[in-house]
Amino acid sequence: MELSELRIRLRALAVFRQLLSDPVLESVCACLDCLENARSQDLISGYAELVSRLYQTEEGDLGRHILRMTEESDNVYIRAVGRGETPPDYMARCVERELETLQAAASLTPDRLRAGTGCADFLPEFGHTPVDVAQAYQRRASDVGRYGWGIYARHHMFYLDEEGGIVPVRHPDSVRLGELVDYQREKQLILRNTRALLEGRPAANVLLTGDAGTGKSSTIKAVVNELYPEGLRIIEVRKEQLRELPAVLDELSENPLKFILFIDDLSFQKGDDNYSALKAALEGSVSARSRNVAIYATSNRRHLVKETFSDREGDDVHRSDTMQEALSLSERFGLHITFQKPDKAAYLNIVRHLAEERGAVCPELDMLAERFALGRGGRSPRAARQFVDSLPAGEK
């Protein structure tokens, strides 16, 4: 494709128009403008700006960068495909032409862009790996339920910001199931339920309760790290953000990916308004439950609503009904999994496993581990990891 034609076709992007706001593509367009208008001095500056911006990307390679931006594009065509619709023919033809345009842009080389400067010898180079943009995009579109689009294509862990927006976690916890020792039954229950969600079968909302430090949150994150290549994503929601759940569920309802809404360390005071928001999300709201979303919550309490003896002795005429209402929230989760503190044998097994992995086995390992747990208020997987982390690596 001639550079003059590429310049016009890039400016005419419709389905992929948001790509023109990408700093690298913006610089490519600026360079093509300079070439078209024979502005060699501006081209030198514009080319250097392009290379500078490209160096700051994770690829440092024009072909691979344009390929990634195209694959992750959040646009009307891919959203229609994600909903299971067949986009109209005119839109499909538009996508086909625009992929040809992006292919031509991805195929640009330093020599081709520097040719009009008269000083190609000292201008910097950039990577330009050959890529097949159309083939890669159609592969993504045909399996959109596994790849997703936009931020969901690039990240797999998210949180709600102060405005209730879904924001990616830039440095997610990388814990894996293989790193979590014991609790095999508990892990299998969570895995089985999550695979049901991924496969479109009925999946339960899950409540994980038990002692602090037993690995409830870590297990959920490890399951997500295991299954996100199959189309699983997780969004962490704080307790005070539970009123945002209806809006979040609406936003995710047409997304072909599967989502876990993760609420950590959940408990309520009497009269807490957030209680009703979670109750409605679990069941009983006017909206149909999303088949691609499940709520996973952890708590150190079996009963999620804190109550006092004075609550039981209050003057409520229908006190038993009120108490039952307070105790019923945990029953609204379809699957309840309890993580117990390990006994001595299980605790020491975790310690030995972690110590072997770290190369920190020592003759008095068991005695030192028990002493450490005593000082931390009891045995737990968290105490085992903290103890092993305190040992000098490589000690035999």
Salt bridges, closest charged atoms under 4 A:
GLU5 OE2 - ARG9 NH1 3.15
ASP22 OD2 - HIS65 NE2 2.95
GLU26 OE1 - ARG53 NH1 3.02
ASP33 OD1 - ARG7 NE 2.66
ASP33 OD2 - ARG11 NH2 2.46
ASP42 OD2 - ARG39 NE 2.88
GLU49 OE2 - ARG53 NE 2.85
GLU58 OE2 - ARG68 NE 3.89
GLU58 OE1 - ARG154 NH2 2.09
GLU59 OE1 - HIS65 ND1 3.19
GLU59 OE2 - ARG68 NE 2.28
GLU71 OE1 - ARG140 NH2 3.52
GLU72 OE1 - ARG68 NH1 3.35
ASP74 OD1 - ARG79 NE 2.70
GLU85 OE2 - ARG83 NE 3.03
GLU100 OE1 - ARG9 NH2 3.38
ASP111 OD1 - ARG114 NH2 2.69
GLU125 OE2 - ARG114 NH2 3.69
ASP143 OD2 - ARG146 NE 2.80
GLU162 OE2 - ARG238 NH2 3.15
GLU199 OE1 - ARG201 NH2 2.86
GLU226 OE1 - ARG176 NH2 3.66
GLU230 OE1 - ARG195 NH1 3.41
GLU240 OE2 - ARG238 NE 2.68
GLU254 OE1 - ARG83 NH1 3.90
ASP272 OD2 - LYS239 NZ 3.35
ASP273 OD2 - ARG243 NH2 3.45
GLU283 OE2 - ARG332 NH1 2.96
GLU307 OE2 - ARG312 NH2 2.66
ASP311 OD1 - LYS270 NZ 3.64
GLU325 OE2 - LYS279 NZ 2.60
GLU331 OE2 - ARG302 NH2 3.26
GLU357 OE2 - HIS353 NE2 3.28
ASP366 OD2 - ARG352 NH2 2.57
GLU370 OE2 - ARG379 NE 2.84
